């Protein structure tokens, strides 16, 4: 057998607790286009698929009362640490997010790459990174 080829990420899935808050944040503020939206009463959830710029998808599962994430920073659990978005102008993106009442940490320089970066959080506290 040849070595497997993991050429791209197909999708990233996250769980959120509030449909309206998540939709406003990811669709209205972050501007991610909706691909599909499925209400699944048999699973008691909603699945919202959003398009990322590189062709990958962000799958958002809306669940009633999901367990809370461990605190950030310092109490992180194993698994997904954060989701990072690339931007060409981090200062402009920070201004945009702040104008939409999204709290953003101060911009800093990545110790390893020397590139600008910062973090902000979705309505459920999932850390999201901007990286220039």
Residue pairs with C-beta under 8 A, 6 or more apart in sequence:
8 54
8 55
8 56
9 56
10 56
10 57
11 49
11 56
11 57
11 58
11 59
12 56
12 57
12 58
12 59
12 80
12 83
13 58
13 59
13 60
13 61
14 58
14 59
14 60
14 61
14 80
14 83
14 122
14 126
15 60
15 61
15 62
15 63
15 66
15 124
16 22
16 60
16 61
16 62
16 63
16 66
16 122
16 123
16 124
17 62
17 63
17 64
17 65
17 66
17 123
17 124
18 62
18 123
18 124
19 46
19 48
19 62
21 123
22 48
22 60
22 62
22 122
22 123
22 124
23 48
25 102
25 122
25 123
26 32
26 48
26 50
26 58
26 60
26 122
27 33
27 34
27 50
29 97
29 100
29 102
32 50
32 51
32 52
32 58
33 50
33 51
34 48
34 49
34 50
34 51
35 49
35 50
35 51
35 57
36 47
36 48
36 49
37 46
37 47
37 48
37 49
38 46
38 47
38 48
39 46
40 46
40 47
44 63
44 64
45 61
45 62
45 63
45 64
46 61
46 62
47 59
47 60
47 61
47 62
48 59
48 60
48 62
49 57
49 58
49 59
49 60
50 57
50 58
50 59
50 60
51 57
51 58
52 58
58 83
68 125
69 77
69 124
69 125
69 126
70 76
70 77
72 121
72 125
72 127
81 127
82 119
82 126
82 127
82 128
82 129
83 126
83 127
83 128
83 129
84 128
84 129
84 130
84 131
85 128
85 129
85 130
85 131
86 131
86 132
87 93
87 130
87 131
87 132
88 132
89 132
90 107
90 116
90 117
90 118
90 130
90 131
90 132
91 107
93 130
94 104
94 107
94 118
94 130
97 104
97 120
98 104
102 120
103 120
103 121
104 118
104 119
104 120
104 130
105 118
105 119
105 120
106 118
107 116
107 117
107 118
108 116
108 117
108 118
109 115
109 116
109 117
110 116
110 117
110 131
115 131
115 132
116 131
116 132
117 129
117 130
117 131
117 132
118 129
118 130
119 127
119 128
119 129
119 130
120 128
120 130
121 127
121 128
122 128
